[in-house]
Amino acid sequence: MSSPKGADVDLDADFVYDYEKLRIGGLIFAGVIVFLSIILLAGNKIRNCGKSKVRYCWMGL
């Protein structure tokens, strides 16, 4: 099966990645994810910082 001469045209020939913007966007995305995960993990400790919890000991009969 032979193909016609015009069938070998690469439609993505003029498409190129802008690697610098892609890298900067990825770093910003990763930084936001890390920041949000730290806030999520430490949020309860930060909110209760300095407050002593009153614990009641219940002795059931």
For each residue, the residues with C-beta under 8 A, 3 or more apart:
1:
2:
3: 7 8
4: 7
5: 8
6: 9
7: 3 4
8: 3 5
9: 6
10: 13
11:
12: 15
13: 10
14:
15: 12
16:
17: 22
18: 21 22
19: 22 23
20: 23 24
21: 18 24 25
22: 17 18 19 25 26
23: 19 20 26 27
24: 20 21 27 28
25: 21 22 28 29
26: 22 23 29 30
27: 23 24 30 31
28: 24 25 31 32
29: 25 26 32 33
30: 26 27 33 34
31: 27 28 34 35
32: 28 29 35 36
33: 29 30 36 37
34: 30 31 37 38
35: 31 32 38 39
36: 32 33 39 40
37: 33 34 40 41
38: 34 35 41 42
39: 35 36 42 43
40: 36 37 43
41: 37 38
42: 38 39 45 46
43: 39 40 46 47
44: 47 48
45: 42 48 49
46: 42 43 49
47: 43 44
48: 44 45 51 53
49: 45 46
50:
51: 48
52:
53: 48
54:
55:
56:
57:
58:
59:
60:
61:
